[in-house]
Amino acid sequence: MARPARQVTATITTLNALLREGAAMLAASGAENAAREAAWLLEAGLGRTPLELCLNGRMPVAPEERARVLDLLSRRANREPLQYILGTQEFCGLEFLVEAGVLIPRPETELLVGEVVRCARRLPGPIIADIGTGSGCIAVALAKALPTARLFATDCSSPALRVGLQNAERHGVQDRVRFLRGDLLEPLGRVGLEGQVSVLVSNPPYIPDGQLELLQPEVGDYEPRVALSGGPDGLAMYRRLLQDAALFVKPGGFLVMEVGQGQAQPVCQMASKLDGYGGIRTLEDNAGIERVVCLEFLAER
């Protein structure tokens, strides 16, 4: 539930005063890094650089400028994600467009990208499929890192695919990333990729449904539920991916997936009970959580 924003007085007349009041406003709402976020929102709302704000703190703020900044601050005080307000998020050293309705890229997902790059470099002219692409951050980052790769990115959300294409164009890889609308791997069949995929990668929804209401407001109140909900135990999408991947991934290829805390071993156990999977291993993130599961398909199956 959104929290009522603290009201800002009409007496604010300088950049410094607006910055102080904005920081207090965000701190009262429970937002982390209130002072830094307030500065970012002033920079965005006024079109000024950090240096300009630092050197010109006593500069008067015009009424229309003040109103514009206060609108941004009020949105953040209501716990709308900063990334949606600013419209961008950094990922793998690249800036990605994000907006409401599209999952915000997370730093831990960079581990997933790095593992796919390691796997794909072992294969000539790799074809990579990114399942549930969202903002397109995984597919675009992979296209930038692997110049000889062809990529297919699927999502059931038209707004996500639109943003994904914008990000591909933004980074000059639109000719090598094809965006397809549909449910999980279903679009791959429409373009004849059975047995052709070198690496299938996915960061699927993995939060158990019973935990969705416990998420912090920035996530639970604003990010798309379809990109978060992993079913009763959080593993629903993994079951489908593990079952269907063998139809598309070629022998010697890989299935690489991000998982939530405590989910790596259950996912590995599910894979071990299915035919076709050979090497099974996990990677830990910086917090020591098993965050990535990498499965290699047997050369003969």
KETOR-173026 format. One line per 10 residues: for each residue x, y, z of C-alpha. Coordinates in steps of 0.5 Angstrom, whole numbers, plus 2048, in hexadecimal, padded with zeros to 3 digits. Layout:
BEGIN
X/Y/Z  ...
! end
This chain:
BEGIN
800/800/800  803/807/7FE  805/80B/804  802/813/804  808/817/802  80A/81C/807  808/823/805  80E/828/802  80D/82F/804  80C/835/7FF
812/839/802  817/835/7FF  81B/83A/7FA  822/837/7F9  825/831/7F7  828/82F/7FE  821/830/801  81E/82C/7FC  823/826/7FD  823/826/804
81B/826/804  81B/821/7FF  820/81C/803  81C/81D/809  815/81B/806  819/815/803  81C/813/80A  815/814/80D  812/80F/808  817/80A/80A
81B/80A/803  822/808/803  828/80D/802  823/813/802  828/818/801  82B/815/7FB  824/813/7F8  822/81A/7F9  828/81D/7F6  827/818/7F0
820/81B/7EF  822/822/7EF  827/821/7EA  821/81D/7E6  81C/822/7E7  820/828/7E6  825/825/7E0  82B/827/7E4  831/824/7E5  834/822/7EC
839/827/7EC  834/82C/7EA  830/82B/7F0  836/82B/7F5  839/831/7F2  832/835/7F2  82F/833/7F8  82C/83A/7F9  829/83B/7F2  822/83C/7F2
81D/837/7F0  817/839/7EB  810/837/7ED  80F/833/7E7  816/82F/7E9  814/82E/7F0  80D/82B/7EE  811/827/7E9  816/824/7EF  811/824/7F4
80D/81F/7F0  813/81A/7EF  814/81B/7F6  80D/819/7F8  80D/813/7F3  813/810/7F7  810/812/7FE  80A/80D/7FC  810/808/7FB  80F/808/7F3
816/805/7F1  81B/80A/7EF  81D/806/7E9  816/807/7E6  816/80F/7E8  81D/810/7E5  81B/80B/7DF  822/807/7DF  826/802/7E3  82D/800/7E2
82F/7F9/7E0  835/7F6/7DE  838/7FD/7DD  832/7FF/7D8  82C/803/7D9  826/800/7D8  81F/803/7D8  81A/801/7DD  813/803/7DE  80D/801/7E2
80A/7FA/7E0  812/7F7/7DE  816/7F4/7E4  81C/7F8/7E6  823/7F5/7E5  826/7F2/7EB  82E/7F2/7EC  82E/7EB/7EE  82B/7E9/7E7  832/7EC/7E4
835/7E5/7E7  830/7E1/7E2  832/7E5/7DC  839/7E4/7DE  838/7DC/7DE  834/7DC/7D7  83A/7E0/7D4  83F/7DB/7D7  83B/7D5/7D4  839/7D8/7CD
841/7DA/7CC  842/7D3/7CC  83D/7D2/7C6  83E/7D4/7BF  839/7D9/7BC  834/7D8/7C2  82D/7D9/7C2  82A/7DC/7C9  823/7DC/7CB  821/7E1/7D1
81A/7DE/7D4  816/7E4/7D8  81B/7E9/7D5  817/7EF/7D9  81B/7F5/7D7  820/7F1/7D3  826/7F3/7D7  828/7EB/7D7  828/7EB/7CF  82B/7F1/7CE
830/7F1/7D3  832/7EA/7D0  831/7ED/7C9  836/7F2/7CA  83B/7ED/7CE  83A/7E8/7C8  83B/7EB/7C1  83A/7E4/7BD  834/7E2/7C1  82D/7E2/7BF
827/7E3/7C4  820/7E2/7C5  81C/7E5/7CB  815/7E3/7CD  810/7E6/7D2  809/7E6/7D2  808/7EE/7D4  808/7F2/7CE  80A/7F8/7D2  810/7F4/7D4
812/7F2/7CD  811/7FA/7CB  816/7FC/7D0  81B/7F6/7CE  81B/7F8/7C7  81C/800/7C9  822/7FD/7CD  825/7F9/7C7  824/7FF/7C3  828/803/7C8
82E/7FF/7C8  82E/7FD/7C1  82C/7F6/7C1  825/7F6/7BE  828/7F2/7B8  82A/7EC/7BC  824/7EC/7C2  81E/7EA/7BF  818/7EB/7C4  812/7E6/7C4
80C/7E6/7C8  809/7E0/7CC  809/7DB/7D2  810/7D9/7D4  813/7D5/7CE  80D/7D4/7CA  80F/7DA/7C5  816/7D6/7C4  812/7D1/7C0  80E/7D6/7BC
815/7D8/7B9  818/7D1/7B8  81D/7D1/7BD  81C/7C9/7BF  823/7C6/7C1  826/7CD/7BF  827/7D1/7C5  82F/7D1/7C8  82D/7D4/7CF  826/7D5/7D1
826/7DA/7D7  820/7DD/7DC  81F/7E1/7E2  818/7DE/7E3  813/7E0/7E9  815/7DD/7EF  812/7E0/7F5  80D/7DB/7F8  806/7DE/7F8  805/7DE/7FF
80B/7E3/800  809/7E8/7FB  805/7EC/800  80C/7EC/804  810/7F0/7FF  812/7F7/800  80D/7FC/7FD  812/7FE/7F7  811/7F7/7F5  80B/7F4/7F7
807/7FB/7F6  80A/7FD/7EF  80E/7F7/7EB  809/7F2/7E7  807/7ED/7EB  807/7E8/7E5  80F/7E9/7E5  80F/7E7/7ED  80A/7E2/7EE  80D/7DB/7EE
807/7D7/7F0  806/7D4/7F7  80D/7D1/7F8  811/7D6/7F3  813/7D1/7EF  80D/7D0/7EA  811/7D4/7E4  817/7CF/7E5  813/7C9/7E4  811/7CB/7DD
818/7CE/7DB  81B/7C7/7DD  816/7C3/7DA  815/7C7/7D3  81D/7C9/7D2  81F/7C3/7CF  81B/7C4/7C9  81F/7CA/7C7  826/7C9/7CA  82B/7C6/7C6
82F/7C0/7C9  835/7C3/7CC  831/7CA/7CE  82F/7CD/7D4  829/7CF/7D8  82B/7D5/7DD  826/7D7/7E2  826/7DC/7E8  822/7DA/7EE  820/7DC/7F5
823/7DB/7FC  823/7D4/7FD  820/7D2/7F7  827/7CF/7F3  827/7C8/7F6  81F/7C7/7F5  820/7C9/7EE  827/7C5/7ED  823/7BF/7F0  81D/7C0/7EB
822/7C0/7E5  826/7BA/7E8  81F/7B6/7E7  81E/7B8/7E0  822/7B4/7DA  827/7B8/7D6  82A/7BD/7DB  832/7BB/7DC  836/7C0/7E0  832/7C4/7E6
835/7CA/7EA  834/7D0/7ED  837/7D7/7EE  836/7DB/7F4  835/7E3/7F4  839/7E8/7F9  835/7E6/7FF  836/7DF/7FE  82F/7DD/7FC  82F/7D7/7F6
82C/7DC/7F1  82E/7D8/7EA  82C/7D1/7E8  830/7CF/7E2  82E/7C9/7DE  832/7C5/7D9  82E/7C1/7D4  831/7BA/7D2  835/7BA/7CB  831/7B4/7CA
82A/7B3/7CC
! end
